[in-house]
Amino acid sequence: MPALIRCLIACLLLIAAGAHAQQCADGVDNNSNGLIDLTDWYCKSAVDNDESSFLSGIPGDDNNGPATLDCWFDTNSGGGDDGCSIHACCGIDGACPADLAPAQFNPAQCAPSAQCVDNCLPQTKPGCDCFGCCEICKPGTGCVDVFVNPVVSPACSVDVLEDTGKCRRCVQNAACTVVARIFADGFEAAPVQPSLRQALDAAVR
């Protein structure tokens, strides 16, 4: 087969693949904020199909109740495949809000299972814990730990990080956190403990 024809076929295949790629893996700055795909704070994985909000755009995702948060980064709701299920208020900084089912909150049940950590930690983005509590740093305003999981903070966006009513403050789950920081200009790795190096490498591939 002539080289030109092979080249044309390869180009057509690449175009076809790009046309069907999810927003967080299509090589396009879909929300025009200067960040592309997984460098954008709104993209939690390559199969995330919404680069403009913390929602994933995947049917069936972000449908948990606050009393049963699973691995936020696996882009599905329910802990059946990851072994994760904790109450949102395990990560809330302060009293459990009335709209997060406080009657079902038991502080003694906030430790994720070993199965949850094993399954979710390698998928978790640097700067976040397994349940969507992420440290985000913006120039001029400093760093905050924010529950960007839409089940907990449905109105949160990077533009309103300072609004604690929309972007609830949180405390990361130390047993299931990839240590790093999310800056307003994308992700930047910070020194991590040796025990987390393998998980960090897997999360950023």
Residue pairs with C-beta under 8 A, 6 or more apart in sequence:
18 26
18 27
21 27
22 46
22 47
22 48
22 49
22 57
23 30
23 37
23 43
23 48
23 49
23 50
23 51
23 57
24 37
24 38
24 40
24 42
24 43
24 44
24 45
24 46
24 47
24 48
24 49
24 50
24 51
25 37
25 38
25 46
25 47
26 37
27 36
27 37
28 36
28 37
29 35
29 36
29 40
29 51
30 51
30 52
31 40
31 42
31 51
31 52
33 40
34 185
35 41
35 185
35 186
37 43
37 46
37 51
38 45
38 46
38 125
38 187
38 204
39 186
39 187
40 51
40 186
41 134
41 136
41 148
41 158
41 182
41 184
41 186
41 187
42 48
42 50
42 51
42 52
42 53
42 54
42 158
43 51
44 54
44 56
44 72
44 73
44 75
44 125
45 56
45 73
45 74
45 75
45 123
47 56
47 58
47 75
48 56
48 57
48 58
48 75
49 56
49 57
49 58
50 56
50 57
53 150
53 157
54 132
54 148
54 149
54 150
54 153
54 156
54 157
55 61
55 62
55 150
56 62
56 75
58 75
58 76
60 76
60 77
61 75
61 76
61 77
62 77
62 149
62 150
62 151
63 77
63 151
64 70
64 77
64 78
64 151
65 101
65 151
66 87
66 88
66 89
66 99
66 100
66 101
66 151
66 152
67 87
67 88
67 100
67 101
67 104
67 105
68 79
68 85
68 86
68 87
69 84
69 85
69 86
69 87
69 88
69 131
69 132
69 149
69 151
69 152
70 76
70 77
70 78
70 79
70 82
70 84
70 85
71 79
71 82
71 84
71 116
71 119
71 120
71 123
71 124
71 130
71 131
72 128
72 130
72 131
72 132
72 149
73 120
73 123
73 124
73 125
73 128
73 130
74 81
74 82
74 119
74 120
74 123
79 85
79 116
81 119
82 115
82 116
82 119
82 120
83 113
83 115
83 116
83 118
83 119
84 112
84 113
84 116
84 119
84 120
84 130
84 131
85 116
86 109
86 110
86 112
86 131
86 173
87 96
87 100
87 101
87 104
87 105
87 106
87 109
87 110
88 100
88 101
88 131
88 147
88 149
88 151
88 152
89 96
89 97
89 100
89 102
89 105
90 105
90 107
90 109
90 110
90 131
90 173
91 129
91 131
91 133
91 147
91 152
91 170
91 171
91 172
91 173
92 100
92 147
92 152
92 168
92 169
92 170
92 171
93 145
93 168
93 169
93 170
93 171
94 169
95 102
96 102
96 105
97 168
100 152
110 173
111 175
112 120
112 130
112 173
112 175
112 176
116 130
116 176
117 130
117 175
117 176
120 130
120 176
121 130
121 176
121 178
121 199
121 203
122 198
122 199
122 202
122 203
123 202
123 203
124 130
124 176
124 177
124 178
124 199
124 203
125 134
125 178
125 182
125 187
125 203
125 204
126 178
126 179
126 180
126 181
126 182
126 187
126 189
126 190
126 200
126 203
126 204
127 134
127 135
127 136
127 178
127 179
127 180
127 181
127 182
127 187
128 134
128 135
128 148
128 172
128 177
128 178
128 182
129 172
129 173
129 176
129 177
129 178
130 173
130 176
130 177
131 149
131 173
131 176
132 147
132 148
132 149
132 151
132 152
133 145
133 146
133 147
133 148
133 149
133 170
133 171
133 172
133 173
134 145
134 146
134 148
134 182
135 143
135 144
135 145
135 146
135 172
135 180
135 181
135 182
136 143
136 144
136 146
136 148
136 158
136 161
136 181
136 182
136 183
136 184
137 143
137 144
137 181
137 182
137 183
137 184
138 158
138 161
138 183
138 184
139 183
139 184
139 185
141 161
141 162
143 181
144 161
144 167
144 169
145 169
145 170
145 171
145 172
146 153
146 156
146 161
146 167
146 168
146 169
146 170
147 153
147 156
147 167
147 168
147 169
147 170
148 156
148 167
150 156
152 168
152 170
153 166
153 167
153 168
155 166
156 166
156 167
156 168
157 166
157 167
158 184
160 166
160 167
161 167
178 192
178 196
178 199
178 200
178 203
179 190
179 192
179 193
179 196
179 200
180 187
180 188
180 189
180 190
180 192
180 200
181 187
181 188
181 190
182 188
187 204
189 200
189 204
192 200
